[in-house]
Amino acid sequence: MTNNIADFQPLHDRTLAQGEEHYGMLFTRDKTMPRNKANISLWVETLASVLQQHRDDAAMRNRLRHIP
């Protein structure tokens, strides 16, 4: 889970191009998911929701998901 799309999107692309795998990436934006103590519950709830939707260990494998 990162807001650093500029660095991690190329890692995703390169990993798949090399025939390798990863366990999934979640991209956030500072505007909707600010990184501060006041928003810890937002982060926990958002991550819990994503994990609930993708319960299988391989559900996010090699995938990207943008959190609005």
mmJSON file of the N, C-alpha and C atoms, coordinates in Angstrom:
{"data_MODEL":{"atom_site":{
"group_PDB":["ATOM","ATOM","ATOM","ATOM","ATOM","ATOM","ATOM","ATOM","ATOM","ATOM","ATOM","ATOM","ATOM","ATOM","ATOM","ATOM","ATOM","ATOM","ATOM","ATOM","ATOM","ATOM","ATOM","ATOM","ATOM","ATOM","ATOM","ATOM","ATOM","ATOM","ATOM","ATOM","ATOM","ATOM","ATOM","ATOM","ATOM","ATOM","ATOM","ATOM","ATOM","ATOM","ATOM","ATOM","ATOM","ATOM","ATOM","ATOM","ATOM","ATOM","ATOM","ATOM","ATOM","ATOM","ATOM","ATOM","ATOM","ATOM","ATOM","ATOM","ATOM","ATOM","ATOM","ATOM","ATOM","ATOM","ATOM","ATOM","ATOM","ATOM","ATOM","ATOM","ATOM","ATOM","ATOM","ATOM","ATOM","ATOM","ATOM","ATOM","ATOM","ATOM","ATOM","ATOM","ATOM","ATOM","ATOM","ATOM","ATOM","ATOM","ATOM","ATOM","ATOM","ATOM","ATOM","ATOM","ATOM","ATOM","ATOM","ATOM","ATOM","ATOM","ATOM","ATOM","ATOM","ATOM","ATOM","ATOM","ATOM","ATOM","ATOM","ATOM","ATOM","ATOM","ATOM","ATOM","ATOM","ATOM","ATOM","ATOM","ATOM","ATOM","ATOM","ATOM","ATOM","ATOM","ATOM","ATOM","ATOM","ATOM","ATOM","ATOM","ATOM","ATOM","ATOM","ATOM","ATOM","ATOM","ATOM","ATOM","ATOM","ATOM","ATOM","ATOM","ATOM","ATOM","ATOM","ATOM","ATOM","ATOM","ATOM","ATOM","ATOM","ATOM","ATOM","ATOM","ATOM","ATOM","ATOM","ATOM","ATOM","ATOM","ATOM","ATOM","ATOM","ATOM","ATOM","ATOM","ATOM","ATOM","ATOM","ATOM","ATOM","ATOM","ATOM","ATOM","ATOM","ATOM","ATOM","ATOM","ATOM","ATOM","ATOM","ATOM","ATOM","ATOM","ATOM","ATOM","ATOM","ATOM","ATOM","ATOM","ATOM","ATOM","ATOM","ATOM","ATOM","ATOM","ATOM","ATOM","ATOM","ATOM","ATOM","ATOM"],
"id":[1,2,3,4,5,6,7,8,9,10,11,12,13,14,15,16,17,18,19,20,21,22,23,24,25,26,27,28,29,30,31,32,33,34,35,36,37,38,39,40,41,42,43,44,45,46,47,48,49,50,51,52,53,54,55,56,57,58,59,60,61,62,63,64,65,66,67,68,69,70,71,72,73,74,75,76,77,78,79,80,81,82,83,84,85,86,87,88,89,90,91,92,93,94,95,96,97,98,99,100,101,102,103,104,105,106,107,108,109,110,111,112,113,114,115,116,117,118,119,120,121,122,123,124,125,126,127,128,129,130,131,132,133,134,135,136,137,138,139,140,141,142,143,144,145,146,147,148,149,150,151,152,153,154,155,156,157,158,159,160,161,162,163,164,165,166,167,168,169,170,171,172,173,174,175,176,177,178,179,180,181,182,183,184,185,186,187,188,189,190,191,192,193,194,195,196,197,198,199,200,201,202,203,204],
"type_symbol":["N","C","C","N","C","C","N","C","C","N","C","C","N","C","C","N","C","C","N","C","C","N","C","C","N","C","C","N","C","C","N","C","C","N","C","C","N","C","C","N","C","C","N","C","C","N","C","C","N","C","C","N","C","C","N","C","C","N","C","C","N","C","C","N","C","C","N","C","C","N","C","C","N","C","C","N","C","C","N","C","C","N","C","C","N","C","C","N","C","C","N","C","C","N","C","C","N","C","C","N","C","C","N","C","C","N","C","C","N","C","C","N","C","C","N","C","C","N","C","C","N","C","C","N","C","C","N","C","C","N","C","C","N","C","C","N","C","C","N","C","C","N","C","C","N","C","C","N","C","C","N","C","C","N","C","C","N","C","C","N","C","C","N","C","C","N","C","C","N","C","C","N","C","C","N","C","C","N","C","C","N","C","C","N","C","C","N","C","C","N","C","C","N","C","C","N","C","C","N","C","C","N","C","C"],
"label_atom_id":["N","CA","C","N","CA","C","N","CA","C","N","CA","C","N","CA","C","N","CA","C","N","CA","C","N","CA","C","N","CA","C","N","CA","C","N","CA","C","N","CA","C","N","CA","C","N","CA","C","N","CA","C","N","CA","C","N","CA","C","N","CA","C","N","CA","C","N","CA","C","N","CA","C","N","CA","C","N","CA","C","N","CA","C","N","CA","C","N","CA","C","N","CA","C","N","CA","C","N","CA","C","N","CA","C","N","CA","C","N","CA","C","N","CA","C","N","CA","C","N","CA","C","N","CA","C","N","CA","C","N","CA","C","N","CA","C","N","CA","C","N","CA","C","N","CA","C","N","CA","C","N","CA","C","N","CA","C","N","CA","C","N","CA","C","N","CA","C","N","CA","C","N","CA","C","N","CA","C","N","CA","C","N","CA","C","N","CA","C","N","CA","C","N","CA","C","N","CA","C","N","CA","C","N","CA","C","N","CA","C","N","CA","C","N","CA","C","N","CA","C","N","CA","C","N","CA","C","N","CA","C","N","CA","C","N","CA","C"],
"label_alt_id":[null,null,null,null,null,null,null,null,null,null,null,null,null,null,null,null,null,null,null,null,null,null,null,null,null,null,null,null,null,null,null,null,null,null,null,null,null,null,null,null,null,null,null,null,null,null,null,null,null,null,null,null,null,null,null,null,null,null,null,null,null,null,null,null,null,null,null,null,null,null,null,null,null,null,null,null,null,null,null,null,null,null,null,null,null,null,null,null,null,null,null,null,null,null,null,null,null,null,null,null,null,null,null,null,null,null,null,null,null,null,null,null,null,null,null,null,null,null,null,null,null,null,null,null,null,null,null,null,null,null,null,null,null,null,null,null,null,null,null,null,null,null,null,null,null,null,null,null,null,null,null,null,null,null,null,null,null,null,null,null,null,null,null,null,null,null,null,null,null,null,null,null,null,null,null,null,null,null,null,null,null,null,null,null,null,null,null,null,null,null,null,null,null,null,null,null,null,null,null,null,null,null,null,null],
"label_comp_id":["MET","MET","MET","THR","THR","THR","ASN","ASN","ASN","ASN","ASN","ASN","ILE","ILE","ILE","ALA","ALA","ALA","ASP","ASP","ASP","PHE","PHE","PHE","GLN","GLN","GLN","PRO","PRO","PRO","LEU","LEU","LEU","HIS","HIS","HIS","ASP","ASP","ASP","ARG","ARG","ARG","THR","THR","THR","LEU","LEU","LEU","ALA","ALA","ALA","GLN","GLN","GLN","GLY","GLY","GLY","GLU","GLU","GLU","GLU","GLU","GLU","HIS","HIS","HIS","TYR","TYR","TYR","GLY","GLY","GLY","MET","MET","MET","LEU","LEU","LEU","PHE","PHE","PHE","THR","THR","THR","ARG","ARG","ARG","ASP","ASP","ASP","LYS","LYS","LYS","THR","THR","THR","MET","MET","MET","PRO","PRO","PRO","ARG","ARG","ARG","ASN","ASN","ASN","LYS","LYS","LYS","ALA","ALA","ALA","ASN","ASN","ASN","ILE","ILE","ILE","SER","SER","SER","LEU","LEU","LEU","TRP","TRP","TRP","VAL","VAL","VAL","GLU","GLU","GLU","THR","THR","THR","LEU","LEU","LEU","ALA","ALA","ALA","SER","SER","SER","VAL","VAL","VAL","LEU","LEU","LEU","GLN","GLN","GLN","GLN","GLN","GLN","HIS","HIS","HIS","ARG","ARG","ARG","ASP","ASP","ASP","ASP","ASP","ASP","ALA","ALA","ALA","ALA","ALA","ALA","MET","MET","MET","ARG","ARG","ARG","ASN","ASN","ASN","ARG","ARG","ARG","LEU","LEU","LEU","ARG","ARG","ARG","HIS","HIS","HIS","ILE","ILE","ILE","PRO","PRO","PRO"],
"label_asym_id":["A","A","A","A","A","A","A","A","A","A","A","A","A","A","A","A","A","A","A","A","A","A","A","A","A","A","A","A","A","A","A","A","A","A","A","A","A","A","A","A","A","A","A","A","A","A","A","A","A","A","A","A","A","A","A","A","A","A","A","A","A","A","A","A","A","A","A","A","A","A","A","A","A","A","A","A","A","A","A","A","A","A","A","A","A","A","A","A","A","A","A","A","A","A","A","A","A","A","A","A","A","A","A","A","A","A","A","A","A","A","A","A","A","A","A","A","A","A","A","A","A","A","A","A","A","A","A","A","A","A","A","A","A","A","A","A","A","A","A","A","A","A","A","A","A","A","A","A","A","A","A","A","A","A","A","A","A","A","A","A","A","A","A","A","A","A","A","A","A","A","A","A","A","A","A","A","A","A","A","A","A","A","A","A","A","A","A","A","A","A","A","A","A","A","A","A","A","A","A","A","A","A","A","A"],
"label_entity_id":["1","1","1","1","1","1","1","1","1","1","1","1","1","1","1","1","1","1","1","1","1","1","1","1","1","1","1","1","1","1","1","1","1","1","1","1","1","1","1","1","1","1","1","1","1","1","1","1","1","1","1","1","1","1","1","1","1","1","1","1","1","1","1","1","1","1","1","1","1","1","1","1","1","1","1","1","1","1","1","1","1","1","1","1","1","1","1","1","1","1","1","1","1","1","1","1","1","1","1","1","1","1","1","1","1","1","1","1","1","1","1","1","1","1","1","1","1","1","1","1","1","1","1","1","1","1","1","1","1","1","1","1","1","1","1","1","1","1","1","1","1","1","1","1","1","1","1","1","1","1","1","1","1","1","1","1","1","1","1","1","1","1","1","1","1","1","1","1","1","1","1","1","1","1","1","1","1","1","1","1","1","1","1","1","1","1","1","1","1","1","1","1","1","1","1","1","1","1","1","1","1","1","1","1"],
"label_seq_id":[1,1,1,2,2,2,3,3,3,4,4,4,5,5,5,6,6,6,7,7,7,8,8,8,9,9,9,10,10,10,11,11,11,12,12,12,13,13,13,14,14,14,15,15,15,16,16,16,17,17,17,18,18,18,19,19,19,20,20,20,21,21,21,22,22,22,23,23,23,24,24,24,25,25,25,26,26,26,27,27,27,28,28,28,29,29,29,30,30,30,31,31,31,32,32,32,33,33,33,34,34,34,35,35,35,36,36,36,37,37,37,38,38,38,39,39,39,40,40,40,41,41,41,42,42,42,43,43,43,44,44,44,45,45,45,46,46,46,47,47,47,48,48,48,49,49,49,50,50,50,51,51,51,52,52,52,53,53,53,54,54,54,55,55,55,56,56,56,57,57,57,58,58,58,59,59,59,60,60,60,61,61,61,62,62,62,63,63,63,64,64,64,65,65,65,66,66,66,67,67,67,68,68,68],
"pdbx_PDB_ins_code":[null,null,null,null,null,null,null,null,null,null,null,null,null,null,null,null,null,null,null,null,null,null,null,null,null,null,null,null,null,null,null,null,null,null,null,null,null,null,null,null,null,null,null,null,null,null,null,null,null,null,null,null,null,null,null,null,null,null,null,null,null,null,null,null,null,null,null,null,null,null,null,null,null,null,null,null,null,null,null,null,null,null,null,null,null,null,null,null,null,null,null,null,null,null,null,null,null,null,null,null,null,null,null,null,null,null,null,null,null,null,null,null,null,null,null,null,null,null,null,null,null,null,null,null,null,null,null,null,null,null,null,null,null,null,null,null,null,null,null,null,null,null,null,null,null,null,null,null,null,null,null,null,null,null,null,null,null,null,null,null,null,null,null,null,null,null,null,null,null,null,null,null,null,null,null,null,null,null,null,null,null,null,null,null,null,null,null,null,null,null,null,null,null,null,null,null,null,null,null,null,null,null,null,null],
"Cartn_x":[0.865,0.0,0.91,0.767,1.651,0.959,1.426,0.979,2.056,3.12,4.246,4.048,3.069,2.75,3.892,4.544,5.625,6.749,7.043,8.101,7.579,6.391,5.911,5.205,4.598,3.992,5.056,6.203,7.247,7.756,7.808,8.216,7.214,5.957,4.904,5.095,5.221,5.365,6.603,7.715,8.984,8.9,8.307,8.182,7.415,6.281,5.48,6.18,6.853,7.569,8.686,9.251,10.325,9.781,8.473,7.854,7.802,8.004,7.968,6.608,6.397,5.125,5.311,4.217,4.186,2.804,2.648,1.405,0.354,0.574,-0.402,0.054,-0.455,-0.124,-1.398,-1.484,-2.593,-2.048,-2.625,-2.188,-3.215,-2.717,-3.568,-3.175,-4.009,-3.691,-3.744,-2.833,-2.794,-4.072,-4.725,-5.928,-7.071,-7.217,-8.311,-7.896,-6.61,-6.097,-4.866,-5.059,-3.913,-3.187,-1.887,-1.049,-0.773,-1.636,-1.438,-2.183,-1.876,-2.469,-3.982,-4.506,-5.952,-6.691,-6.01,-6.651,-6.295,-5.73,-5.368,-6.59,-7.726,-8.92,-9.36,-9.22,-9.542,-8.663,-7.381,-6.451,-6.794,-7.061,-7.389,-8.682,-9.703,-10.979,-10.835,-10.072,-9.871,-9.129,-8.064,-7.3,-8.141,-8.892,-9.766,-10.795,-11.345,-12.321,-11.698,-10.518,-9.833,-9.541,-9.067,-8.759,-10.025,-11.124,-12.403,-12.866,-12.658,-13.071,-12.168,-10.933,-9.936,-9.366,-10.2,-9.831,-8.823,-8.894,-7.994,-6.565,-5.608,-4.205,-3.735,-4.309,-3.867,-4.769,-5.711,-6.7,-6.085,-5.037,-4.407,-3.094,-2.73,-1.445,-1.314,-0.221,0.128,-0.855,-1.658,-2.658,-2.352,-2.906,-2.861,-4.281,-4.422,-5.737,-5.541,-6.272,-6.233,-7.363,-6.994,-7.974,-8.407,-9.707,-10.149,-9.918],
"Cartn_y":[-1.158,0.0,1.219,2.033,3.184,4.289,5.493,6.601,6.944,6.171,6.411,5.642,6.073,5.389,5.514,6.645,6.88,5.855,5.382,4.383,2.956,2.722,1.35,0.831,1.683,1.227,0.601,1.254,0.622,-0.699,-0.815,-2.084,-3.189,-2.854,-3.811,-4.24,-3.271,-3.553,-4.395,-4.02,-4.738,-6.166,-6.326,-7.653,-8.589,-8.126,-8.973,-9.217,-8.204,-8.348,-9.389,-9.541,-10.511,-11.898,-12.032,-13.319,-13.658,-12.661,-12.867,-12.439,-12.663,-12.34,-11.477,-10.822,-10.122,-10.335,-9.967,-10.256,-9.162,-8.187,-7.136,-5.813,-4.745,-3.395,-2.58,-1.818,-0.9,0.505,1.307,2.691,3.629,4.6,5.596,6.975,7.96,9.354,10.157,11.089,11.911,12.719,13.069,13.877,13.125,11.848,11.068,10.2,9.902,9.068,9.743,10.879,11.587,10.715,10.868,10.087,10.911,10.735,11.384,10.592,10.879,10.12,10.231,11.351,11.554,10.597,10.047,9.176,7.706,7.324,5.916,5.02,5.42,4.574,4.441,5.49,5.427,4.392,4.405,3.452,2.022,1.81,0.469,-0.026,0.808,0.42,0.13,0.945,0.747,-0.55,-0.79,-2.02,-3.238,-3.16,-4.269,-4.56,-3.532,-3.707,-4.4,-3.977,-4.601,-6.068,-6.344,-7.734,-8.581,-8.011,-8.731,-9.072,-8.158,-8.378,-9.364,-9.47,-10.326,-11.319,-12.223,-13.143,-14.207,-14.653,-15.698,-15.174,-16.014,-15.6,-15.079,-15.589,-15.199,-14.135,-13.603,-12.682,-11.425,-10.925,-9.696,-9.966,-11.204,-11.539,-10.877,-10.138,-9.466,-8.383,-7.912,-6.898,-5.583,-4.534,-3.201,-2.809,-2.074,-1.524,-0.093,0.817,2.212,2.448,2.885,3.198,4.64,4.852,6.226,7.188],
"Cartn_z":[0.0,0.0,0.0,-1.013,-1.158,-1.95,-1.755,-2.591,-3.63,-3.641,-4.533,-5.845,-6.603,-7.857,-8.861,-8.871,-9.843,-9.736,-8.542,-8.371,-8.441,-7.917,-7.806,-9.053,-9.846,-11.104,-12.019,-12.204,-13.024,-12.441,-11.128,-10.503,-10.846,-10.777,-11.159,-12.607,-13.496,-14.925,-15.21,-14.609,-14.829,-14.284,-13.12,-12.514,-13.429,-13.936,-14.824,-16.157,-16.683,-17.959,-17.856,-16.662,-16.443,-16.102,-16.124,-15.842,-14.367,-13.53,-12.087,-11.547,-10.265,-9.654,-8.413,-8.007,-6.729,-6.116,-4.869,-4.154,-4.269,-5.115,-5.335,-4.753,-5.328,-4.876,-4.765,-3.692,-3.49,-3.56,-4.43,-4.585,-3.95,-3.229,-2.588,-3.089,-2.725,-3.042,-1.747,-1.605,-0.396,-0.206,-1.299,-1.208,-0.514,-0.816,-0.243,0.935,1.051,2.145,2.752,3.412,3.998,5.029,5.06,5.976,7.229,8.213,9.498,10.571,11.823,12.926,12.968,12.567,12.604,11.666,10.675,9.685,9.831,10.954,11.14,10.977,11.545,11.423,9.963,9.171,7.744,7.047,7.364,6.77,7.163,8.444,8.929,8.276,8.252,7.648,6.156,5.468,4.028,3.757,4.494,4.297,4.674,5.757,6.157,5.073,4.458,3.386,2.176,1.799,0.655,0.963,2.159,2.53,2.574,2.992,3.03,1.612,0.686,-0.7,-1.429,-0.969,-1.644,-0.637,-0.18,0.899,0.474,-0.74,-1.219,-1.275,-0.907,-0.903,-2.255,-3.33,-4.675,-5.298,-4.559,-5.13,-5.717,-5.118,-5.609,-6.35,-6.49,-7.118,-8.478,-8.632,-9.893,-10.3,-9.365,-9.678,-8.982,-9.547,-8.956,-8.62,-7.555,-7.231,-6.736,-7.322,-6.91,-5.906,-4.724,-3.692,-3.92,-4.12,-4.385,-3.206],
"occupancy":[1.0,1.0,1.0,1.0,1.0,1.0,1.0,1.0,1.0,1.0,1.0,1.0,1.0,1.0,1.0,1.0,1.0,1.0,1.0,1.0,1.0,1.0,1.0,1.0,1.0,1.0,1.0,1.0,1.0,1.0,1.0,1.0,1.0,1.0,1.0,1.0,1.0,1.0,1.0,1.0,1.0,1.0,1.0,1.0,1.0,1.0,1.0,1.0,1.0,1.0,1.0,1.0,1.0,1.0,1.0,1.0,1.0,1.0,1.0,1.0,1.0,1.0,1.0,1.0,1.0,1.0,1.0,1.0,1.0,1.0,1.0,1.0,1.0,1.0,1.0,1.0,1.0,1.0,1.0,1.0,1.0,1.0,1.0,1.0,1.0,1.0,1.0,1.0,1.0,1.0,1.0,1.0,1.0,1.0,1.0,1.0,1.0,1.0,1.0,1.0,1.0,1.0,1.0,1.0,1.0,1.0,1.0,1.0,1.0,1.0,1.0,1.0,1.0,1.0,1.0,1.0,1.0,1.0,1.0,1.0,1.0,1.0,1.0,1.0,1.0,1.0,1.0,1.0,1.0,1.0,1.0,1.0,1.0,1.0,1.0,1.0,1.0,1.0,1.0,1.0,1.0,1.0,1.0,1.0,1.0,1.0,1.0,1.0,1.0,1.0,1.0,1.0,1.0,1.0,1.0,1.0,1.0,1.0,1.0,1.0,1.0,1.0,1.0,1.0,1.0,1.0,1.0,1.0,1.0,1.0,1.0,1.0,1.0,1.0,1.0,1.0,1.0,1.0,1.0,1.0,1.0,1.0,1.0,1.0,1.0,1.0,1.0,1.0,1.0,1.0,1.0,1.0,1.0,1.0,1.0,1.0,1.0,1.0,1.0,1.0,1.0,1.0,1.0,1.0],
"B_iso_or_equiv":[0.0,0.0,0.0,0.0,0.0,0.0,0.0,0.0,0.0,0.0,0.0,0.0,0.0,0.0,0.0,0.0,0.0,0.0,0.0,0.0,0.0,0.0,0.0,0.0,0.0,0.0,0.0,0.0,0.0,0.0,0.0,0.0,0.0,0.0,0.0,0.0,0.0,0.0,0.0,0.0,0.0,0.0,0.0,0.0,0.0,0.0,0.0,0.0,0.0,0.0,0.0,0.0,0.0,0.0,0.0,0.0,0.0,0.0,0.0,0.0,0.0,0.0,0.0,0.0,0.0,0.0,0.0,0.0,0.0,0.0,0.0,0.0,0.0,0.0,0.0,0.0,0.0,0.0,0.0,0.0,0.0,0.0,0.0,0.0,0.0,0.0,0.0,0.0,0.0,0.0,0.0,0.0,0.0,0.0,0.0,0.0,0.0,0.0,0.0,0.0,0.0,0.0,0.0,0.0,0.0,0.0,0.0,0.0,0.0,0.0,0.0,0.0,0.0,0.0,0.0,0.0,0.0,0.0,0.0,0.0,0.0,0.0,0.0,0.0,0.0,0.0,0.0,0.0,0.0,0.0,0.0,0.0,0.0,0.0,0.0,0.0,0.0,0.0,0.0,0.0,0.0,0.0,0.0,0.0,0.0,0.0,0.0,0.0,0.0,0.0,0.0,0.0,0.0,0.0,0.0,0.0,0.0,0.0,0.0,0.0,0.0,0.0,0.0,0.0,0.0,0.0,0.0,0.0,0.0,0.0,0.0,0.0,0.0,0.0,0.0,0.0,0.0,0.0,0.0,0.0,0.0,0.0,0.0,0.0,0.0,0.0,0.0,0.0,0.0,0.0,0.0,0.0,0.0,0.0,0.0,0.0,0.0,0.0,0.0,0.0,0.0,0.0,0.0,0.0],
"pdbx_formal_charge":[null,null,null,null,null,null,null,null,null,null,null,null,null,null,null,null,null,null,null,null,null,null,null,null,null,null,null,null,null,null,null,null,null,null,null,null,null,null,null,null,null,null,null,null,null,null,null,null,null,null,null,null,null,null,null,null,null,null,null,null,null,null,null,null,null,null,null,null,null,null,null,null,null,null,null,null,null,null,null,null,null,null,null,null,null,null,null,null,null,null,null,null,null,null,null,null,null,null,null,null,null,null,null,null,null,null,null,null,null,null,null,null,null,null,null,null,null,null,null,null,null,null,null,null,null,null,null,null,null,null,null,null,null,null,null,null,null,null,null,null,null,null,null,null,null,null,null,null,null,null,null,null,null,null,null,null,null,null,null,null,null,null,null,null,null,null,null,null,null,null,null,null,null,null,null,null,null,null,null,null,null,null,null,null,null,null,null,null,null,null,null,null,null,null,null,null,null,null,null,null,null,null,null,null],
"auth_seq_id":[1,1,1,2,2,2,3,3,3,4,4,4,5,5,5,6,6,6,7,7,7,8,8,8,9,9,9,10,10,10,11,11,11,12,12,12,13,13,13,14,14,14,15,15,15,16,16,16,17,17,17,18,18,18,19,19,19,20,20,20,21,21,21,22,22,22,23,23,23,24,24,24,25,25,25,26,26,26,27,27,27,28,28,28,29,29,29,30,30,30,31,31,31,32,32,32,33,33,33,34,34,34,35,35,35,36,36,36,37,37,37,38,38,38,39,39,39,40,40,40,41,41,41,42,42,42,43,43,43,44,44,44,45,45,45,46,46,46,47,47,47,48,48,48,49,49,49,50,50,50,51,51,51,52,52,52,53,53,53,54,54,54,55,55,55,56,56,56,57,57,57,58,58,58,59,59,59,60,60,60,61,61,61,62,62,62,63,63,63,64,64,64,65,65,65,66,66,66,67,67,67,68,68,68],
"auth_comp_id":["MET","MET","MET","THR","THR","THR","ASN","ASN","ASN","ASN","ASN","ASN","ILE","ILE","ILE","ALA","ALA","ALA","ASP","ASP","ASP","PHE","PHE","PHE","GLN","GLN","GLN","PRO","PRO","PRO","LEU","LEU","LEU","HIS","HIS","HIS","ASP","ASP","ASP","ARG","ARG","ARG","THR","THR","THR","LEU","LEU","LEU","ALA","ALA","ALA","GLN","GLN","GLN","GLY","GLY","GLY","GLU","GLU","GLU","GLU","GLU","GLU","HIS","HIS","HIS","TYR","TYR","TYR","GLY","GLY","GLY","MET","MET","MET","LEU","LEU","LEU","PHE","PHE","PHE","THR","THR","THR","ARG","ARG","ARG","ASP","ASP","ASP","LYS","LYS","LYS","THR","THR","THR","MET","MET","MET","PRO","PRO","PRO","ARG","ARG","ARG","ASN","ASN","ASN","LYS","LYS","LYS","ALA","ALA","ALA","ASN","ASN","ASN","ILE","ILE","ILE","SER","SER","SER","LEU","LEU","LEU","TRP","TRP","TRP","VAL","VAL","VAL","GLU","GLU","GLU","THR","THR","THR","LEU","LEU","LEU","ALA","ALA","ALA","SER","SER","SER","VAL","VAL","VAL","LEU","LEU","LEU","GLN","GLN","GLN","GLN","GLN","GLN","HIS","HIS","HIS","ARG","ARG","ARG","ASP","ASP","ASP","ASP","ASP","ASP","ALA","ALA","ALA","ALA","ALA","ALA","MET","MET","MET","ARG","ARG","ARG","ASN","ASN","ASN","ARG","ARG","ARG","LEU","LEU","LEU","ARG","ARG","ARG","HIS","HIS","HIS","ILE","ILE","ILE","PRO","PRO","PRO"],
"auth_asym_id":["A","A","A","A","A","A","A","A","A","A","A","A","A","A","A","A","A","A","A","A","A","A","A","A","A","A","A","A","A","A","A","A","A","A","A","A","A","A","A","A","A","A","A","A","A","A","A","A","A","A","A","A","A","A","A","A","A","A","A","A","A","A","A","A","A","A","A","A","A","A","A","A","A","A","A","A","A","A","A","A","A","A","A","A","A","A","A","A","A","A","A","A","A","A","A","A","A","A","A","A","A","A","A","A","A","A","A","A","A","A","A","A","A","A","A","A","A","A","A","A","A","A","A","A","A","A","A","A","A","A","A","A","A","A","A","A","A","A","A","A","A","A","A","A","A","A","A","A","A","A","A","A","A","A","A","A","A","A","A","A","A","A","A","A","A","A","A","A","A","A","A","A","A","A","A","A","A","A","A","A","A","A","A","A","A","A","A","A","A","A","A","A","A","A","A","A","A","A","A","A","A","A","A","A"],
"auth_atom_id":["N","CA","C","N","CA","C","N","CA","C","N","CA","C","N","CA","C","N","CA","C","N","CA","C","N","CA","C","N","CA","C","N","CA","C","N","CA","C","N","CA","C","N","CA","C","N","CA","C","N","CA","C","N","CA","C","N","CA","C","N","CA","C","N","CA","C","N","CA","C","N","CA","C","N","CA","C","N","CA","C","N","CA","C","N","CA","C","N","CA","C","N","CA","C","N","CA","C","N","CA","C","N","CA","C","N","CA","C","N","CA","C","N","CA","C","N","CA","C","N","CA","C","N","CA","C","N","CA","C","N","CA","C","N","CA","C","N","CA","C","N","CA","C","N","CA","C","N","CA","C","N","CA","C","N","CA","C","N","CA","C","N","CA","C","N","CA","C","N","CA","C","N","CA","C","N","CA","C","N","CA","C","N","CA","C","N","CA","C","N","CA","C","N","CA","C","N","CA","C","N","CA","C","N","CA","C","N","CA","C","N","CA","C","N","CA","C","N","CA","C","N","CA","C","N","CA","C","N","CA","C","N","CA","C","N","CA","C"],
"pdbx_PDB_model_num":[1,1,1,1,1,1,1,1,1,1,1,1,1,1,1,1,1,1,1,1,1,1,1,1,1,1,1,1,1,1,1,1,1,1,1,1,1,1,1,1,1,1,1,1,1,1,1,1,1,1,1,1,1,1,1,1,1,1,1,1,1,1,1,1,1,1,1,1,1,1,1,1,1,1,1,1,1,1,1,1,1,1,1,1,1,1,1,1,1,1,1,1,1,1,1,1,1,1,1,1,1,1,1,1,1,1,1,1,1,1,1,1,1,1,1,1,1,1,1,1,1,1,1,1,1,1,1,1,1,1,1,1,1,1,1,1,1,1,1,1,1,1,1,1,1,1,1,1,1,1,1,1,1,1,1,1,1,1,1,1,1,1,1,1,1,1,1,1,1,1,1,1,1,1,1,1,1,1,1,1,1,1,1,1,1,1,1,1,1,1,1,1,1,1,1,1,1,1,1,1,1,1,1,1]
}}}
